[in-house]
Amino acid sequence: MHYVDQAEEPECVASAVDAARQEAAQLLRKYMVTVPDFPIPGIEYIDFYRSTDRHPELRLAVMRCLEQRYRGMEIDAVAAIGGGGFGFGMSLANSLVLPFHSIRKAGETVHDALTTSVGMNYARRELTLATDVVSRGSRVVLVDDTLASGGSALGAIELLQAAGAEVVELAVLFEIGSKDGRQALRPVPVFSLLDSDNVADGKDTHAAAHHQAT
């Protein structure tokens, strides 16, 4: 398998991606909404939906960064984990004019689906992927809102691989580096816009969307 390697990018492309990433990260910090001691004491809950819902300039900056990162790469489709990854994942697929693969929670109406059980920070859940939407041998970028311990992302990668796809990279808005999710996903690389070291130095952070951080 051939994964994304930043060292292989032309210098001008890498520079443009870095500039777009810095812009998006700056806006993520500026508009970040935190809830102390939630969902349990000692956790500072970072709710990115309250930020992205209110500020279209933040959504546009995130999309500019993802488009710069993946436009021109050898990619056949975009997949995303529901619900946090769906908005940006589908927007990226539309921008690149590529198929979109939705990885949904079990229990939703998904006919003839692959299913896997994944561990999260506070619970377990099942993810599903329809068996007839993925082309065998296709190169797929996976999108989610947050990477913490990596449970949901790993489950999604396993589903895509079982369907015959090659996951070339995971793209997330926020990465909680202390949870070691990046290590758990190796050899699949991770592209994150903002990590916990740039947000809350020394605090235990937890980012949220429509599901618990994974």
C-alpha positions as CSV (number, residue, x, y, z in Angstrom):
1,M,0.0,0.0,0.0
2,H,1.1,3.6,-0.7
3,Y,0.1,6.1,2.0
4,V,0.3,9.9,1.8
5,D,3.8,11.2,2.4
6,Q,4.2,14.9,2.9
7,A,7.8,14.6,1.8
8,E,6.6,13.6,-1.7
9,E,4.5,16.8,-2.1
10,P,6.0,19.6,-4.3
11,E,7.3,22.5,-2.2
12,C,4.7,24.9,-3.5
13,V,1.8,22.5,-2.6
14,A,3.2,21.8,0.9
15,S,3.5,25.6,1.5
16,A,-0.1,26.3,0.4
17,V,-1.4,23.4,2.6
18,D,0.6,24.7,5.6
19,A,-0.7,28.3,5.1
20,A,-4.3,27.0,4.8
21,R,-3.8,24.8,7.9
22,Q,-2.5,27.7,9.9
23,E,-5.5,29.8,9.0
24,A,-8.0,27.1,9.9
25,A,-6.2,26.4,13.2
26,Q,-6.3,30.1,14.1
27,L,-10.0,30.3,13.6
28,L,-10.6,27.0,15.4
29,R,-8.8,28.5,18.4
30,K,-10.6,31.8,18.1
31,Y,-14.1,30.4,18.0
32,M,-13.6,27.4,20.2
33,V,-16.4,26.7,22.7
34,T,-15.4,24.8,25.9
35,V,-17.6,23.3,28.6
36,P,-15.7,22.6,31.9
37,D,-16.2,19.4,33.8
38,F,-18.4,17.8,31.1
39,P,-19.4,15.0,30.5
40,I,-17.5,14.1,33.7
41,P,-15.5,16.1,36.2
42,G,-12.0,16.9,35.1
43,I,-12.8,17.0,31.4
44,E,-12.8,20.2,29.4
45,Y,-15.3,19.5,26.7
46,I,-14.6,21.2,23.3
47,D,-17.7,21.5,21.2
48,F,-16.8,22.3,17.6
49,Y,-20.3,22.2,16.4
50,R,-21.2,25.3,18.3
51,S,-18.2,27.0,16.6
52,T,-18.8,25.7,13.0
53,D,-22.5,26.3,13.2
54,R,-22.1,29.9,14.0
55,H,-19.1,31.0,11.9
56,P,-19.2,30.3,8.1
57,E,-15.6,31.8,7.8
58,L,-14.4,28.9,10.0
59,R,-16.2,26.3,7.8
60,L,-14.7,27.9,4.7
61,A,-11.2,27.9,6.1
62,V,-11.5,24.2,7.1
63,M,-12.7,23.4,3.6
64,R,-9.9,25.4,1.9
65,C,-7.3,23.5,3.9
66,L,-8.8,20.1,3.1
67,E,-9.1,21.0,-0.6
68,Q,-5.5,22.2,-0.7
69,R,-4.4,19.0,1.0
70,Y,-6.2,16.5,-1.2
71,R,-6.7,18.2,-4.6
72,G,-4.3,16.7,-7.1
73,M,-3.6,13.6,-5.0
74,E,-4.4,10.2,-6.3
75,I,-7.7,9.7,-4.5
76,D,-10.8,7.8,-5.7
77,A,-13.3,8.6,-2.9
78,V,-13.9,10.3,0.4
79,A,-15.4,8.5,3.4
80,A,-16.6,10.0,6.7
81,I,-17.7,8.8,10.1
82,G,-21.2,10.0,11.2
83,G,-22.2,12.3,12.5
84,G,-19.1,14.5,13.1
85,G,-17.4,13.8,9.8
86,F,-20.3,13.9,7.5
87,G,-20.5,17.7,6.8
88,F,-16.9,18.2,6.0
89,G,-16.4,14.8,4.3
90,M,-19.3,15.3,1.9
91,S,-18.3,18.8,1.2
92,L,-14.8,17.6,0.3
93,A,-16.2,14.9,-1.9
94,N,-18.3,17.4,-3.7
95,S,-15.4,19.8,-4.1
96,L,-13.2,17.1,-5.6
97,V,-16.1,15.6,-7.6
98,L,-15.6,12.2,-6.0
99,P,-17.9,9.5,-4.5
100,F,-18.7,9.8,-0.9
101,H,-18.9,6.8,1.5
102,S,-20.9,7.3,4.7
103,I,-19.9,5.2,7.7
104,R,-23.0,5.2,10.0
105,K,-24.0,4.1,13.4
106,A,-25.5,0.7,13.6
107,G,-29.3,0.7,13.9
108,E,-29.7,3.3,11.1
109,T,-31.4,2.0,8.0
110,V,-28.4,0.4,6.1
111,H,-29.2,-2.5,3.9
112,D,-26.6,-5.3,3.3
113,A,-24.0,-3.6,5.5
114,L,-20.6,-4.5,7.0
115,T,-20.6,-3.9,10.7
116,T,-17.9,-3.5,13.4
117,S,-18.0,-2.7,17.1
118,V,-15.6,0.1,18.3
119,G,-14.5,1.3,21.7
120,M,-14.8,5.0,22.5
121,N,-13.7,7.1,25.5
122,Y,-17.0,6.7,27.3
123,A,-18.9,3.9,25.5
124,R,-18.9,1.3,22.8
125,R,-20.9,1.6,19.5
126,E,-21.2,-0.2,16.2
127,L,-20.4,1.3,12.8
128,T,-21.8,0.2,9.5
129,L,-20.9,0.6,5.8
130,A,-23.0,-0.5,2.9
131,T,-21.3,-3.3,1.0
132,D,-22.1,-2.0,-2.5
133,V,-20.8,1.6,-2.4
134,V,-17.0,0.9,-2.3
135,S,-15.0,0.0,-5.4
136,R,-12.3,-2.6,-4.7
137,G,-8.8,-1.2,-5.0
138,S,-10.1,2.4,-4.5
139,R,-7.9,4.9,-2.6
140,V,-10.0,6.6,0.1
141,V,-9.5,9.6,2.4
142,L,-11.4,9.2,5.7
143,V,-12.7,12.3,7.4
144,D,-13.9,12.8,11.0
145,D,-14.2,15.7,13.4
146,T,-11.9,14.4,16.2
147,L,-9.2,11.9,16.9
148,A,-8.7,10.8,20.5
149,S,-8.0,7.1,21.3
150,G,-8.7,6.1,17.7
151,G,-11.4,3.6,18.3
152,S,-14.0,4.8,15.8
153,A,-11.4,5.7,13.2
154,L,-9.8,2.3,13.5
155,G,-13.3,0.6,13.1
156,A,-14.0,2.7,10.0
157,I,-10.7,1.9,8.5
158,E,-11.4,-1.8,9.1
159,L,-14.8,-1.5,7.4
160,L,-13.3,0.2,4.4
161,Q,-10.5,-2.3,4.1
162,A,-13.0,-5.2,4.4
163,A,-14.9,-3.6,1.5
164,G,-11.8,-3.6,-0.6
165,A,-10.6,0.0,-0.3
166,E,-7.2,1.4,0.7
167,V,-7.4,4.1,3.3
168,V,-4.6,6.5,2.4
169,E,-5.1,9.0,5.3
170,L,-7.4,10.1,8.1
171,A,-8.2,13.9,8.2
172,V,-9.6,15.4,11.4
173,L,-10.2,18.9,12.7
174,F,-9.0,18.2,16.2
175,E,-6.5,15.7,17.6
176,I,-6.1,14.9,21.3
177,G,-2.4,13.9,21.1
178,S,-2.3,12.6,24.7
179,K,-4.8,9.8,23.8
180,D,-2.3,8.3,21.3
181,G,-4.9,7.7,18.5
182,R,-2.2,8.4,15.9
183,Q,-0.2,5.5,17.2
184,A,-3.2,3.2,17.2
185,L,-3.9,3.9,13.5
186,R,-0.5,3.2,12.1
187,P,0.5,2.7,9.3
188,V,-2.4,5.0,8.2
189,P,-1.2,8.6,8.5
190,V,-3.2,11.4,10.2
191,F,-3.7,14.9,9.0
192,S,-5.1,17.2,11.8
193,L,-5.7,20.9,11.8
194,L,-5.3,21.5,15.5
195,D,-3.9,19.3,18.3
196,S,-4.3,19.5,22.0
197,D,-0.9,21.0,22.6
198,N,-2.0,24.1,20.7
199,V,-5.3,24.5,22.7
200,A,-5.1,23.7,26.4
201,D,-1.6,23.2,27.7
202,G,-1.6,20.6,30.5
203,K,-5.4,20.1,30.4
204,D,-7.3,16.9,29.6
205,T,-9.4,17.9,26.6
206,H,-12.2,16.2,24.8
207,A,-13.7,17.4,21.5
208,A,-17.3,16.8,20.5
209,A,-19.6,16.8,17.6
210,H,-22.7,14.5,17.3
211,H,-20.8,11.7,19.0
212,Q,-18.2,11.2,21.8
213,A,-14.6,11.8,20.8
214,T,-13.0,8.7,19.3
